[in-house]
């Protein structure tokens, strides 16, 4: 009986750690996407200047 409790506790702990990892990665990707979207006009200006100088 005790090995069953240990097994189920281990599975539960692994699932919780997996969920925390997934949520952390999801939030990190979301924040990175928000930064890229907010910097879009700045990046467009820099790329536009480089294209004008090279042409």
C-alpha distance matrix in Angstrom:
0.0 3.8 5.5 5.3 6.6 8.9 10.0 10.9 12.6 14.4 15.7 16.8 18.6 20.2 21.4 22.8 24.6 26.0 27.3 28.9 30.6 31.8 33.3 34.9 36.5 37.6 39.3 40.9 42.4 43.6 45.3 46.9 48.2 49.6 51.4 52.8 54.1 55.7 57.4 58.7 62.3 62.5 61.5 64.0 66.8 66.1 65.9 69.0 71.0 70.1 71.2 74.5 75.2 74.4 76.6
3.8 0.0 3.8 5.3 5.1 6.3 8.6 10.0 10.5 12.3 14.3 15.3 16.4 18.3 20.0 21.0 22.5 24.2 25.7 26.9 28.5 30.2 31.5 32.9 34.6 36.0 37.4 38.8 40.6 41.9 43.4 44.9 46.5 47.9 49.4 51.0 52.4 53.9 55.5 57.0 60.5 60.6 59.6 62.2 64.9 64.1 64.1 67.2 69.0 68.1 69.4 72.7 73.3 72.6 74.8
5.5 3.8 0.0 3.8 5.4 5.0 6.0 8.6 9.7 10.4 12.2 14.1 15.1 16.3 18.3 19.8 20.9 22.3 24.2 25.6 26.8 28.4 30.1 31.4 32.8 34.4 36.1 37.3 38.8 40.4 42.0 43.2 44.8 46.4 47.9 49.3 50.8 52.4 53.9 55.2 58.8 58.9 57.7 60.3 63.0 62.1 61.9 65.2 67.0 65.9 67.1 70.5 71.0 70.2 72.4
5.3 5.3 3.8 0.0 3.8 5.4 5.0 6.1 8.4 9.8 10.5 12.1 14.1 15.3 16.5 18.3 19.9 20.9 22.5 24.3 25.7 26.8 28.5 30.2 31.6 32.7 34.5 36.1 37.4 38.7 40.6 42.0 43.2 44.8 46.6 47.9 49.2 50.9 52.6 53.8 57.4 57.7 56.5 58.9 61.8 61.1 60.8 63.9 65.9 64.9 66.0 69.4 70.1 69.3 71.4
6.6 5.1 5.4 3.8 0.0 3.8 5.4 5.2 6.0 8.5 9.9 10.4 12.0 14.1 15.3 16.3 18.2 19.8 20.9 22.4 24.2 25.6 26.8 28.4 30.2 31.3 32.8 34.4 36.0 37.2 38.8 40.4 41.8 43.2 44.9 46.5 47.7 49.2 51.0 52.4 55.9 56.1 55.2 57.7 60.4 59.8 59.7 62.8 64.7 63.9 65.1 68.4 69.1 68.5 70.6
8.9 6.3 5.0 5.4 3.8 0.0 3.8 5.6 5.1 6.0 8.6 9.8 10.4 12.1 14.1 15.2 16.3 18.1 19.8 21.0 22.3 24.1 25.6 26.8 28.5 30.0 31.5 32.7 34.5 35.9 37.4 38.8 40.4 41.9 43.4 44.9 46.4 47.9 49.4 50.9 54.4 54.4 53.4 56.0 58.7 57.8 57.8 61.0 62.8 61.8 63.2 66.4 67.0 66.3 68.6
10.0 8.6 6.0 5.0 5.4 3.8 0.0 3.8 5.5 5.1 6.2 8.6 9.9 10.6 12.3 14.3 15.4 16.4 18.4 20.1 21.1 22.5 24.4 25.8 27.0 28.5 30.3 31.6 32.9 34.5 36.3 37.5 38.9 40.6 42.2 43.4 44.9 46.7 48.1 49.4 53.0 53.2 51.9 54.4 57.2 56.4 56.2 59.4 61.3 60.2 61.3 64.7 65.4 64.5 66.7
10.9 10.0 8.6 6.1 5.2 5.6 3.8 0.0 3.8 5.4 5.1 6.1 8.5 9.8 10.5 12.3 14.2 15.2 16.4 18.3 19.9 20.9 22.4 24.3 25.7 26.7 28.5 30.1 31.5 32.7 34.5 36.1 37.3 38.8 40.6 42.0 43.2 44.9 46.6 47.8 51.4 51.7 50.6 53.1 55.9 55.3 55.1 58.2 60.2 59.4 60.4 63.7 64.5 63.8 65.9
12.6 10.5 9.7 8.4 6.0 5.1 5.5 3.8 0.0 3.8 5.5 5.0 6.1 8.5 9.8 10.5 12.2 14.1 15.2 16.5 18.3 19.8 21.0 22.4 24.3 25.6 26.9 28.5 30.2 31.4 32.9 34.5 36.0 37.4 39.0 40.6 41.9 43.4 45.0 46.5 50.0 50.2 49.3 51.9 54.5 53.9 53.9 57.0 58.9 58.1 59.4 62.6 63.3 62.8 64.9
14.4 12.3 10.4 9.8 8.5 6.0 5.1 5.4 3.8 0.0 3.8 5.4 5.1 6.1 8.6 9.9 10.6 12.1 14.2 15.4 16.4 18.2 20.0 21.1 22.5 24.2 25.8 26.9 28.5 30.1 31.6 32.9 34.5 36.1 37.6 39.0 40.5 42.1 43.5 44.9 48.5 48.6 47.4 50.1 52.8 51.9 51.8 55.0 56.8 55.8 57.1 60.4 61.0 60.3 62.6
15.7 14.3 12.2 10.5 9.9 8.6 6.2 5.1 5.5 3.8 0.0 3.8 5.5 5.1 6.2 8.7 10.0 10.4 12.2 14.3 15.3 16.3 18.3 19.9 21.1 22.3 24.3 25.7 26.9 28.4 30.3 31.5 32.8 34.5 36.2 37.4 38.8 40.6 42.1 43.3 46.9 47.2 45.9 48.4 51.2 50.5 50.3 53.4 55.4 54.4 55.5 58.8 59.6 58.9 60.9
16.8 15.3 14.1 12.1 10.4 9.8 8.6 6.1 5.0 5.4 3.8 0.0 3.8 5.4 5.1 6.2 8.6 9.8 10.5 12.4 14.2 15.3 16.5 18.3 20.0 20.9 22.5 24.3 25.7 26.8 28.6 30.2 31.5 32.9 34.7 36.2 37.3 38.9 40.7 42.0 45.5 45.9 44.9 47.4 50.1 49.6 49.6 52.6 54.6 53.9 55.0 58.2 59.1 58.6 60.6
18.6 16.4 15.1 14.1 12.0 10.4 9.9 8.5 6.1 5.1 5.5 3.8 0.0 3.8 5.4 5.1 6.2 8.5 9.9 10.6 12.3 14.2 15.4 16.5 18.4 19.9 21.1 22.5 24.4 25.7 27.0 28.6 30.2 31.6 33.1 34.7 36.1 37.6 39.1 40.7 44.2 44.2 43.3 46.0 48.6 47.9 48.0 51.1 52.9 52.1 53.5 56.7 57.4 56.9 59.1
20.2 18.3 16.3 15.3 14.1 12.1 10.6 9.8 8.5 6.1 5.1 5.4 3.8 0.0 3.8 5.5 5.2 6.0 8.6 9.9 10.5 12.2 14.2 15.3 16.5 18.2 20.0 21.0 22.5 24.2 25.8 26.9 28.5 30.2 31.7 32.9 34.5 36.2 37.6 38.9 42.5 42.6 41.4 44.0 46.7 45.9 45.8 49.0 50.8 49.9 51.1 54.4 55.1 54.4 56.6
21.4 20.0 18.3 16.5 15.3 14.1 12.3 10.5 9.8 8.6 6.2 5.1 5.4 3.8 0.0 3.8 5.5 5.0 6.1 8.6 9.8 10.4 12.2 14.1 15.3 16.3 18.2 19.8 21.0 22.3 24.2 25.6 26.8 28.4 30.3 31.5 32.7 34.5 36.1 37.3 40.9 41.3 40.2 42.6 45.4 44.9 44.7 47.7 49.8 49.0 50.1 53.3 54.2 53.6 55.6
22.8 21.0 19.8 18.3 16.3 15.2 14.3 12.3 10.5 9.9 8.7 6.2 5.1 5.5 3.8 0.0 3.8 5.4 5.1 6.2 8.6 9.8 10.5 12.2 14.3 15.2 16.4 18.2 19.9 20.9 22.5 24.2 25.6 26.9 28.6 30.3 31.5 32.9 34.7 36.1 39.6 39.9 39.1 41.6 44.2 43.8 43.9 46.9 48.8 48.2 49.5 52.6 53.5 53.1 55.2
24.6 22.5 20.9 19.9 18.2 16.3 15.4 14.2 12.2 10.6 10.0 8.6 6.2 5.2 5.5 3.8 0.0 3.8 5.4 5.1 6.2 8.6 9.9 10.5 12.3 14.2 15.4 16.4 18.3 19.9 21.1 22.5 24.3 25.8 27.1 28.6 30.2 31.7 33.1 34.6 38.2 38.1 37.2 39.9 42.5 41.7 41.8 45.0 46.7 46.0 47.4 50.5 51.2 50.8 53.0
26.0 24.2 22.3 20.9 19.8 18.1 16.4 15.2 14.1 12.1 10.4 9.8 8.5 6.0 5.0 5.4 3.8 0.0 3.8 5.4 5.1 6.2 8.6 9.9 10.6 12.2 14.3 15.3 16.5 18.3 20.0 21.1 22.5 24.4 25.9 27.0 28.5 30.4 31.7 32.9 36.6 36.8 35.5 38.1 40.9 40.2 40.0 43.1 45.1 44.2 45.4 48.6 49.4 48.8 50.9
27.3 25.7 24.2 22.5 20.9 19.8 18.4 16.4 15.2 14.2 12.2 10.5 9.9 8.6 6.1 5.1 5.4 3.8 0.0 3.8 5.4 5.1 6.1 8.5 9.9 10.4 12.2 14.1 15.3 16.3 18.2 19.8 20.9 22.4 24.3 25.7 26.8 28.5 30.3 31.5 35.0 35.4 34.5 36.9 39.7 39.3 39.3 42.2 44.3 43.7 44.8 47.9 49.0 48.6 50.5
28.9 26.9 25.6 24.3 22.4 21.0 20.1 18.3 16.5 15.4 14.3 12.4 10.6 9.9 8.6 6.2 5.1 5.4 3.8 0.0 3.8 5.4 5.2 6.0 8.6 9.8 10.6 12.1 14.2 15.2 16.4 18.2 19.9 21.0 22.5 24.3 25.7 27.0 28.6 30.2 33.7 33.8 33.1 35.7 38.2 37.7 38.0 41.0 42.8 42.4 43.8 46.7 47.6 47.4 49.6
30.6 28.5 26.8 25.7 24.2 22.3 21.1 19.9 18.3 16.4 15.3 14.2 12.3 10.5 9.8 8.6 6.2 5.1 5.4 3.8 0.0 3.8 5.5 5.2 6.2 8.6 10.0 10.5 12.3 14.2 15.4 16.5 18.3 20.0 21.2 22.6 24.3 25.9 27.1 28.6 32.2 32.1 31.1 33.8 36.4 35.6 35.7 38.8 40.6 39.9 41.3 44.4 45.1 44.7 46.9
31.8 30.2 28.4 26.8 25.6 24.1 22.5 20.9 19.8 18.2 16.3 15.3 14.2 12.2 10.4 9.8 8.6 6.2 5.1 5.4 3.8 0.0 3.8 5.5 5.2 6.1 8.7 9.9 10.6 12.2 14.3 15.3 16.4 18.3 20.1 21.1 22.4 24.4 25.8 26.9 30.6 30.9 29.8 32.2 35.0 34.5 34.4 37.3 39.4 38.8 39.8 43.0 44.0 43.5 45.5
33.3 31.5 30.1 28.5 26.8 25.6 24.4 22.4 21.0 20.0 18.3 16.5 15.4 14.2 12.2 10.5 9.9 8.6 6.1 5.2 5.5 3.8 0.0 3.8 5.4 5.0 6.1 8.5 9.8 10.4 12.2 14.1 15.2 16.4 18.3 19.9 20.9 22.5 24.3 25.7 29.1 29.6 28.8 31.3 33.9 33.7 33.9 36.7 38.7 38.4 39.6 42.6 43.7 43.5 45.5
34.9 32.9 31.4 30.2 28.4 26.8 25.8 24.3 22.4 21.1 19.9 18.3 16.5 15.3 14.1 12.2 10.5 9.9 8.5 6.0 5.2 5.5 3.8 0.0 3.8 5.4 5.2 6.1 8.6 9.9 10.6 12.2 14.2 15.4 16.6 18.4 20.0 21.2 22.6 24.4 27.8 27.8 27.1 29.8 32.3 31.7 32.1 35.1 36.9 36.5 38.0 40.9 41.7 41.7 43.8
36.5 34.6 32.8 31.6 30.2 28.5 27.0 25.7 24.3 22.5 21.1 20.0 18.4 16.5 15.3 14.3 12.3 10.6 9.9 8.6 6.2 5.2 5.4 3.8 0.0 3.8 5.5 5.0 6.1 8.5 9.9 10.5 12.2 14.2 15.4 16.5 18.3 20.0 21.1 22.5 26.1 26.1 25.0 27.6 30.3 29.6 29.7 32.7 34.6 34.0 35.3 38.4 39.2 38.9 41.0
37.6 36.0 34.4 32.7 31.3 30.0 28.5 26.7 25.6 24.2 22.3 20.9 19.9 18.2 16.3 15.2 14.2 12.2 10.4 9.8 8.6 6.1 5.0 5.4 3.8 0.0 3.8 5.4 5.2 6.1 8.7 9.9 10.6 12.3 14.4 15.4 16.5 18.4 20.1 21.1 24.7 25.2 24.3 26.6 29.4 29.2 29.2 31.9 34.1 33.8 34.8 37.8 39.0 38.8 40.6
39.3 37.4 36.1 34.5 32.8 31.5 30.3 28.5 26.9 25.8 24.3 22.5 21.1 20.0 18.2 16.4 15.4 14.3 12.2 10.6 10.0 8.7 6.1 5.2 5.5 3.8 0.0 3.8 5.4 5.0 6.1 8.5 9.8 10.5 12.3 14.2 15.2 16.5 18.4 19.9 23.3 23.6 23.2 25.7 28.2 28.1 28.5 31.2 33.2 33.2 34.5 37.2 38.4 38.5 40.5
40.9 38.8 37.3 36.1 34.4 32.7 31.6 30.1 28.5 26.9 25.7 24.3 22.5 21.0 19.8 18.2 16.4 15.3 14.1 12.1 10.5 9.9 8.5 6.1 5.0 5.4 3.8 0.0 3.8 5.4 5.2 6.2 8.6 9.9 10.7 12.4 14.3 15.5 16.6 18.4 21.9 21.7 21.0 23.8 26.2 25.7 26.1 29.1 30.8 30.5 32.1 34.9 35.8 35.8 38.0
42.4 40.6 38.8 37.4 36.0 34.5 32.9 31.5 30.2 28.5 26.9 25.7 24.4 22.5 21.0 19.9 18.3 16.5 15.3 14.2 12.3 10.6 9.8 8.6 6.1 5.2 5.4 3.8 0.0 3.8 5.5 5.1 6.1 8.6 9.9 10.5 12.2 14.2 15.4 16.4 20.1 20.4 19.2 21.7 24.4 24.1 24.1 27.0 29.0 28.7 29.8 32.8 33.9 33.8 35.7
43.6 41.9 40.4 38.7 37.2 35.9 34.5 32.7 31.4 30.1 28.4 26.8 25.7 24.2 22.3 20.9 19.9 18.3 16.3 15.2 14.2 12.2 10.4 9.9 8.5 6.1 5.0 5.4 3.8 0.0 3.8 5.4 5.1 6.2 8.7 9.9 10.5 12.3 14.3 15.4 18.8 19.5 19.0 21.1 23.8 24.0 24.3 26.8 29.0 29.1 30.1 32.8 34.3 34.4 36.1
45.3 43.4 42.0 40.6 38.8 37.4 36.3 34.5 32.9 31.6 30.3 28.6 27.0 25.8 24.2 22.5 21.1 20.0 18.2 16.4 15.4 14.3 12.2 10.6 9.9 8.7 6.1 5.2 5.5 3.8 0.0 3.8 5.4 5.0 6.3 8.7 9.9 10.6 12.4 14.3 17.4 17.6 17.5 20.1 22.3 22.4 23.1 25.7 27.5 27.8 29.2 31.7 32.9 33.4 35.3
46.9 44.9 43.2 42.0 40.4 38.8 37.5 36.1 34.5 32.9 31.5 30.2 28.6 26.9 25.6 24.2 22.5 21.1 19.8 18.2 16.5 15.3 14.1 12.2 10.5 9.9 8.5 6.2 5.1 5.4 3.8 0.0 3.8 5.4 5.2 6.3 8.7 10.0 10.7 12.3 15.8 15.7 14.9 17.7 20.0 19.7 20.2 23.0 24.8 24.7 26.2 28.9 29.9 30.1 32.2
48.2 46.5 44.8 43.2 41.8 40.4 38.9 37.3 36.0 34.5 32.8 31.5 30.2 28.5 26.8 25.6 24.3 22.5 20.9 19.9 18.3 16.4 15.2 14.2 12.2 10.6 9.8 8.6 6.1 5.1 5.4 3.8 0.0 3.8 5.5 5.1 6.1 8.6 9.9 10.5 14.2 14.9 14.0 16.1 18.9 19.1 19.2 21.7 23.9 24.1 25.0 27.7 29.2 29.4 31.0
49.6 47.9 46.4 44.8 43.2 41.9 40.6 38.8 37.4 36.1 34.5 32.9 31.6 30.2 28.4 26.9 25.8 24.4 22.4 21.0 20.0 18.3 16.4 15.4 14.2 12.3 10.5 9.9 8.6 6.2 5.0 5.4 3.8 0.0 3.8 5.5 5.1 6.1 8.6 9.9 13.0 13.9 14.0 16.0 18.4 19.0 19.7 21.8 23.9 24.6 25.8 28.0 29.6 30.3 31.8
51.4 49.4 47.9 46.6 44.9 43.4 42.2 40.6 39.0 37.6 36.2 34.7 33.1 31.7 30.3 28.6 27.1 25.9 24.3 22.5 21.2 20.1 18.3 16.6 15.4 14.4 12.3 10.7 9.9 8.7 6.3 5.2 5.5 3.8 0.0 3.8 5.5 5.2 6.1 8.6 11.5 11.4 11.6 14.3 16.2 16.3 17.5 19.8 21.5 22.1 23.7 25.9 27.1 27.9 29.8
52.8 51.0 49.3 47.9 46.5 44.9 43.4 42.0 40.6 39.0 37.4 36.2 34.7 32.9 31.5 30.3 28.6 27.0 25.7 24.3 22.6 21.1 19.9 18.4 16.5 15.4 14.2 12.4 10.5 9.9 8.7 6.3 5.1 5.5 3.8 0.0 3.8 5.5 5.1 6.1 9.7 9.9 9.1 11.5 14.0 14.1 14.6 17.0 19.1 19.4 20.6 23.1 24.5 25.0 26.7
54.1 52.4 50.8 49.2 47.7 46.4 44.9 43.2 41.9 40.5 38.8 37.3 36.1 34.5 32.7 31.5 30.2 28.5 26.8 25.7 24.3 22.4 20.9 20.0 18.3 16.5 15.2 14.3 12.2 10.5 9.9 8.7 6.1 5.1 5.5 3.8 0.0 3.8 5.5 5.2 8.4 10.0 9.9 11.2 13.9 15.0 15.3 17.1 19.5 20.4 21.2 23.4 25.2 25.9 27.2
55.7 53.9 52.4 50.9 49.2 47.9 46.7 44.9 43.4 42.1 40.6 38.9 37.6 36.2 34.5 32.9 31.7 30.4 28.5 27.0 25.9 24.4 22.5 21.2 20.0 18.4 16.5 15.5 14.2 12.3 10.6 10.0 8.6 6.1 5.2 5.5 3.8 0.0 3.8 5.5 7.4 8.4 9.7 11.4 13.1 14.3 15.6 17.1 19.0 20.4 21.6 23.3 25.1 26.3 27.7
57.4 55.5 53.9 52.6 51.0 49.4 48.1 46.6 45.0 43.5 42.1 40.7 39.1 37.6 36.1 34.7 33.1 31.7 30.3 28.6 27.1 25.8 24.3 22.6 21.1 20.1 18.4 16.6 15.4 14.3 12.4 10.7 9.9 8.6 6.1 5.1 5.5 3.8 0.0 3.8 5.7 5.3 6.2 8.7 10.2 10.8 12.3 14.2 15.7 16.9 18.5 20.3 21.7 22.9 24.6
58.7 57.0 55.2 53.8 52.4 50.9 49.4 47.8 46.5 44.9 43.3 42.0 40.7 38.9 37.3 36.1 34.6 32.9 31.5 30.2 28.6 26.9 25.7 24.4 22.5 21.1 19.9 18.4 16.4 15.4 14.3 12.3 10.5 9.9 8.6 6.1 5.2 5.5 3.8 0.0 3.8 5.5 5.2 6.1 8.7 10.0 10.5 12.0 14.4 15.5 16.3 18.3 20.2 21.1 22.4
62.3 60.5 58.8 57.4 55.9 54.4 53.0 51.4 50.0 48.5 46.9 45.5 44.2 42.5 40.9 39.6 38.2 36.6 35.0 33.7 32.2 30.6 29.1 27.8 26.1 24.7 23.3 21.9 20.1 18.8 17.4 15.8 14.2 13.0 11.5 9.7 8.4 7.4 5.7 3.8 0.0 3.8 5.5 5.0 6.2 8.7 9.9 10.3 12.4 14.4 15.2 16.4 18.6 20.1 21.0
62.5 60.6 58.9 57.7 56.1 54.4 53.2 51.7 50.2 48.6 47.2 45.9 44.2 42.6 41.3 39.9 38.1 36.8 35.4 33.8 32.1 30.9 29.6 27.8 26.1 25.2 23.6 21.7 20.4 19.5 17.6 15.7 14.9 13.9 11.4 9.9 10.0 8.4 5.3 5.5 3.8 0.0 3.8 5.4 5.2 6.4 8.7 9.8 10.9 12.7 14.4 15.6 17.1 18.8 20.3
61.5 59.6 57.7 56.5 55.2 53.4 51.9 50.6 49.3 47.4 45.9 44.9 43.3 41.4 40.2 39.1 37.2 35.5 34.5 33.1 31.1 29.8 28.8 27.1 25.0 24.3 23.2 21.0 19.2 19.0 17.5 14.9 14.0 14.0 11.6 9.1 9.9 9.7 6.2 5.2 5.5 3.8 0.0 3.8 5.4 5.2 6.1 8.4 10.0 10.8 12.3 14.3 15.7 16.7 18.4
64.0 62.2 60.3 58.9 57.7 56.0 54.4 53.1 51.9 50.1 48.4 47.4 46.0 44.0 42.6 41.6 39.9 38.1 36.9 35.7 33.8 32.2 31.3 29.8 27.6 26.6 25.7 23.8 21.7 21.1 20.1 17.7 16.1 16.0 14.3 11.5 11.2 11.4 8.7 6.1 5.0 5.4 3.8 0.0 3.8 5.5 5.2 5.9 8.6 10.0 10.5 12.2 14.3 15.4 16.4
66.8 64.9 63.0 61.8 60.4 58.7 57.2 55.9 54.5 52.8 51.2 50.1 48.6 46.7 45.4 44.2 42.5 40.9 39.7 38.2 36.4 35.0 33.9 32.3 30.3 29.4 28.2 26.2 24.4 23.8 22.3 20.0 18.9 18.4 16.2 14.0 13.9 13.1 10.2 8.7 6.2 5.2 5.4 3.8 0.0 3.8 5.5 5.0 6.2 8.7 9.9 10.6 12.5 14.4 15.5
66.1 64.1 62.1 61.1 59.8 57.8 56.4 55.3 53.9 51.9 50.5 49.6 47.9 45.9 44.9 43.8 41.7 40.2 39.3 37.7 35.6 34.5 33.7 31.7 29.6 29.2 28.1 25.7 24.1 24.0 22.4 19.7 19.1 19.0 16.3 14.1 15.0 14.3 10.8 10.0 8.7 6.4 5.2 5.5 3.8 0.0 3.8 5.4 5.3 6.4 8.8 10.1 11.0 12.6 14.6
65.9 64.1 61.9 60.8 59.7 57.8 56.2 55.1 53.9 51.8 50.3 49.6 48.0 45.8 44.7 43.9 41.8 40.0 39.3 38.0 35.7 34.4 33.9 32.1 29.7 29.2 28.5 26.1 24.1 24.3 23.1 20.2 19.2 19.7 17.5 14.6 15.3 15.6 12.3 10.5 9.9 8.7 6.1 5.2 5.5 3.8 0.0 3.8 5.5 5.1 6.2 8.7 10.1 10.7 12.4
69.0 67.2 65.2 63.9 62.8 61.0 59.4 58.2 57.0 55.0 53.4 52.6 51.1 49.0 47.7 46.9 45.0 43.1 42.2 41.0 38.8 37.3 36.7 35.1 32.7 31.9 31.2 29.1 27.0 26.8 25.7 23.0 21.7 21.8 19.8 17.0 17.1 17.1 14.2 12.0 10.3 9.8 8.4 5.9 5.0 5.4 3.8 0.0 3.8 5.5 5.2 6.3 8.8 10.1 10.8
71.0 69.0 67.0 65.9 64.7 62.8 61.3 60.2 58.9 56.8 55.4 54.6 52.9 50.8 49.8 48.8 46.7 45.1 44.3 42.8 40.6 39.4 38.7 36.9 34.6 34.1 33.2 30.8 29.0 29.0 27.5 24.8 23.9 23.9 21.5 19.1 19.5 19.0 15.7 14.4 12.4 10.9 10.0 8.6 6.2 5.3 5.5 3.8 0.0 3.8 5.5 5.2 6.3 8.7 10.1
70.1 68.1 65.9 64.9 63.9 61.8 60.2 59.4 58.1 55.8 54.4 53.9 52.1 49.9 49.0 48.2 46.0 44.2 43.7 42.4 39.9 38.8 38.4 36.5 34.0 33.8 33.2 30.5 28.7 29.1 27.8 24.7 24.1 24.6 22.1 19.4 20.4 20.4 16.9 15.5 14.4 12.7 10.8 10.0 8.7 6.4 5.1 5.5 3.8 0.0 3.8 5.5 5.2 6.2 8.7
71.2 69.4 67.1 66.0 65.1 63.2 61.3 60.4 59.4 57.1 55.5 55.0 53.5 51.1 50.1 49.5 47.4 45.4 44.8 43.8 41.3 39.8 39.6 38.0 35.3 34.8 34.5 32.1 29.8 30.1 29.2 26.2 25.0 25.8 23.7 20.6 21.2 21.6 18.5 16.3 15.2 14.4 12.3 10.5 9.9 8.8 6.2 5.2 5.5 3.8 0.0 3.8 5.5 5.2 6.1
74.5 72.7 70.5 69.4 68.4 66.4 64.7 63.7 62.6 60.4 58.8 58.2 56.7 54.4 53.3 52.6 50.5 48.6 47.9 46.7 44.4 43.0 42.6 40.9 38.4 37.8 37.2 34.9 32.8 32.8 31.7 28.9 27.7 28.0 25.9 23.1 23.4 23.3 20.3 18.3 16.4 15.6 14.3 12.2 10.6 10.1 8.7 6.3 5.2 5.5 3.8 0.0 3.8 5.6 5.4
75.2 73.3 71.0 70.1 69.1 67.0 65.4 64.5 63.3 61.0 59.6 59.1 57.4 55.1 54.2 53.5 51.2 49.4 49.0 47.6 45.1 44.0 43.7 41.7 39.2 39.0 38.4 35.8 33.9 34.3 32.9 29.9 29.2 29.6 27.1 24.5 25.2 25.1 21.7 20.2 18.6 17.1 15.7 14.3 12.5 11.0 10.1 8.8 6.3 5.2 5.5 3.8 0.0 3.8 5.6
74.4 72.6 70.2 69.3 68.5 66.3 64.5 63.8 62.8 60.3 58.9 58.6 56.9 54.4 53.6 53.1 50.8 48.8 48.6 47.4 44.7 43.5 43.5 41.7 38.9 38.8 38.5 35.8 33.8 34.4 33.4 30.1 29.4 30.3 27.9 25.0 25.9 26.3 22.9 21.1 20.1 18.8 16.7 15.4 14.4 12.6 10.7 10.1 8.7 6.2 5.2 5.6 3.8 0.0 3.8
76.6 74.8 72.4 71.4 70.6 68.6 66.7 65.9 64.9 62.6 60.9 60.6 59.1 56.6 55.6 55.2 53.0 50.9 50.5 49.6 46.9 45.5 45.5 43.8 41.0 40.6 40.5 38.0 35.7 36.1 35.3 32.2 31.0 31.8 29.8 26.7 27.2 27.7 24.6 22.4 21.0 20.3 18.4 16.4 15.5 14.6 12.4 10.8 10.1 8.7 6.1 5.4 5.6 3.8 0.0
